[in-house]
Amino acid sequence: MSAIHRSVRRASLLASVAALSLAGAAHAEEPAVQDDTTVDAVLVTGRTDGYQVKGTNTATKLPLSLRETPQSLTVFTRQRIEDFNLITVAEVFAQTPGVNVQQYDSNRVLFNARGFAITNFQFDGVPTQYTTGAGGNSVLSDTSIYERIEVVRGATGLVTGAGDPSATINMVRKRPTEDFRASTSLSAGSWDYRRGELDVSGPVAFGGKVRGRLVGAYTDRESYVRFQHDTSPSLYGAVEADLTERTRLRVGADYLRTDSKGGAWSAAPLFFRDGTRAEFPRSYSAGAKWNRWERDSRNLFAVLEHEFGAGWVGRLAYNNRATDTESLLLAGSNSTGFADRTTGLGLTISDTYSVSETREESVDAYASGPFQLFGRQHELVVGANFFERDLATINAGITSRPYSLSAFPSIYSWDGEIGRPVTYNSGKPRSIASTSEAGLYAAVRLNPTDRLKVIAGARFSDWSTRTENYSTTTGAHTTTTGRYSQDRISPYVGVLYDLSTNLTAFFSYADVFQPQNLFDADFKQLDPKVGGNYEAGIKAEFFDKRLYASVNGFYMQQDNVAELDPTVPANSLPDGSSAYRVVKGVETRGGEIEVSGSITPNWSVTGGYTYTHNENQAGARVFTVNPLHMVKLNSTYKLGKWTVGGGVSWQTQVYQNMNAPSGAFTSAGAPVLAATRVSQDGYILADALVRYAFTPKVSVGVNVTNLFDEKYYRNVGYFNGGYWGEPRRVLFNVRARY
């Protein structure tokens, strides 16, 4: 398509700009001999030791330690992922301070931080996006291929561009190793859970100058939600070659498929039609047994890294991602009907057949290194990146049904058995929604004194979107709608001051920029949602830098937040959309305490406390499905061949308003609805683990989540329902290394 051709041309242009900057840096500092700084030391800053990481460059692209990064940052090392048997990305986020995990149903998971949805993700520092929904590309589930997962909370506009001030997630893939390594893992547990992993890595040719790695995993499981059965194969392969002593090339691919049968596609009803509260078992499902939701994700990537000398390095990375989604779903709907308390009748039927194809291309290139000014050494990074996403909604749907949409059987007798509808799939797009962003960024870390560090930078972003529409009969292009573009310069500043050898005070500001493809009453495009993210606090290192801790406060303000214009009739604009108006926006205040690392060589601890309060221009609290307070704390202790540990998470009440039956009825017998607050009170979840090492290379363990079988909703109010959190789960695991 022409869009793909344009993306390649723009990506090539950005790569050329970055390459020129790399060359300029190389000529600026041409050493006579190679110094001790290597590509690994500067670019691969995330080398880990237990639960601690030596450094990261996700926030600014500068190689910084956690203490030197003037933002909130959590890193999950491979050791931590394996100790707690964190198999999915959602399980990682469940332990991440400041991140709230919610679920719409048994297949759609969403993540929030500081009140805002987390959508900015990265693969090895290259941007991608996470979306949910029938056409969503939310297949980031398996952790087997990642060496570490980094979570930067707050705004990261310097390197990511557009987005809400929630968080950016960088998932760093495993790299081939210079020596031979192999490991296997087998897991089994609750609800017929079965899983196997294999990881093989080592030299391939030319005396180890060419190395390879292959990681495979397969999961087969039932669910606490009845009818559901999921399988998920995952495969990852990478080859890395030393082209010269200073240049390294890595290419690879990964594949993940999630095949869900019998998924709920719904949440449990919260009210009966007479206004009384409903509470169904955690296994509740109003879905059909033939429900299916199949998602395939394929990534091709290449990374070129080069050391120019004198500490200067360059990196050029490319990622090509394709996601195909097909879903045929039916459920008893709470959104348009309420069940009778006695008969269980009253729900309506919702169904869909949806097919979509998502194609993404991303490029990130930058150079980083030191320079001398006024007799002191400072650091500079210059770079560019590009991202384009095309979401094709295929012309597909349901042609006939052996059931009536207006009547769902009694929820008390529902067994998932119902006739399957007839579907069609033309294979041609109904629409293609394209979003692209190109950016140039630069940042400098100045070192005026031994104690004072100042990071200053800026990004220029060119953001655009449009939707191409096609005839459902001929497949020919008909119209282009939603065409919109926006340029933006986003500044960034961070200041750090060492109070002592262990303590550093910091302050940072990052710009917030989120374009809006919406129109006002005069059919004029709304200005982008803009604002700022302020953060300040103290970071510390203890026990010979084995333990990292931070205390910080944050404040965010956004303007041009869109809300529906009540003075204009709905769907009355020329393109059939509704009119919006902008308001002053949302203010967010909060604070965090975090700790990660080791207190002793045998005792590791991670976790933190988060307070977040969001309010609108009238002073009313918003984003109330996110808790005001959260605590997450996990720890392990090694005693000889035994490792014991566990965790606890606590959050305060969440709530949402919905229209629920009031207990009164109309003359026709329909329930009268009234605005009602539905809530989930605060709750505590506990986890535990025990592992025994038969030898240094073979161990067996058991992990228990929700140890005391707490019953709670993971989401309330969405489509007038509540989605239950997972009951107690027991998972046994055997690991072997060779």
Secondary structure, DSSP 8 states (H G I E B T S, - for coil): -HHHHHHHHHHHHHHHHHHHHHHHHHHHS--SS--S--HHHHT-TT-EETTEES-B-TTTSS-B-TTT-SSEEEEEEHHHHHHTT--BHHHHHHTSTTEEEEESSSS-EEEEETTEE--EEEETTEEEE---STT------B-TTEEEEEEEES--HHHH-SB-SSEEEEEEE----SS-EEEEEEEEETTTEEEEEEEEEEEEEGGGTEEEEEEEEEEEEE-SSTT-EEEEEEEEEEEEEESSSSEEEEEEEEEEEEEEES---S-EE-B-TTS-B----TT---B-TT-EEEEEEEEEEEEEEEEEETTEEEEEEEEEEEEEEEEEEEEEESSS----TTT----EEEEEEEEEEEEEEEEEEEEEEEEEETTEEEEEEEEEEEEEEEEEEEEEEEEE-SS-TT----TTT--S-----EEEEEEEEEEEEEEEEEEEEEEEEE-SSSSEEEEEEEEEEEEEEEEEEE-TTT--EEEEEEEEEEEEEEEEEEEEEESSSSEEEEEEEEEEEE----B-TTS-B---EEEEEEEEEEEEEETTTTEEEEEEEEEEEEE-EEEE-TTS-TT-STTS---EEEES-EEEEEEEEEEEEEEETTEEEEEEEEEEEEE-TTS-B--TTS-SEEEEEEEEEEETTEEEEEEEEEE--EEEEEEEEEEEE-TTS-EEEEEEEEEE--EEEEEEEEEEEEETTEEEEEEEESTT----EEEEEETTEEEE----EEEEEEEEE-
